[in-house]
Amino acid sequence: MARYRVLQGIDYPPNKRAEAGKIVEDLPATSVKWLLESGIIEDADKPATKIEEPVKEEPKVEPVVEKVEEPIAEDGFDADATDIDGDGFVQDGTPHQRPVEEK
């Protein structure tokens, strides 16, 4: 008698149930063809169908680009200073404090 491996749980007459992975020998002959074609069962005498796990891709890591900062003059003057606190002045609290220049 033919043996079939159930790949998806099925109900079949007379009032029976087979879960995935079970080997059955009593499927109705009229249903075997379409169950095989639908991938619901497979021939148990052949090697089991290998279920492939989806390939997990490693997240892409963006390269870290380091910003090369211009060296500040020895006396602390920075010609490219920015107004970080938004008060309208750069290099606050230093002898080089000055108003932000319009560009």
C-alpha positions, 0 to 999 in steps of 0.5 A: 500500500502507498504511504504518504507524508502529510505536509499540511494538516488535513481531514479525510474520510471517514472522519479522520485527521492527519497533522503535518509530518504524519505518514498515512496509508489510508488516503482515498485513492480519488484524492491522492492525485490532487493532494500531491499536485497541491503540495499537501502530501508527498510520497513517503518513500521518497526523501522528505522535501527540505524546507529551506529557511529564508536567508537572513541578510546581515544589516548593512553597516554604513562606514563611519566617516570622520570629519577632519576639523581644521586646527584652531590657532594657538591663541584659540581663534577659530575663523570658522566658528559656529553659533552653537547656542543661537545667541548671535555670537561665536566663541562665547566667553573667549577673547575672540567672542564676536557677532555672527557674520552674515554669509 
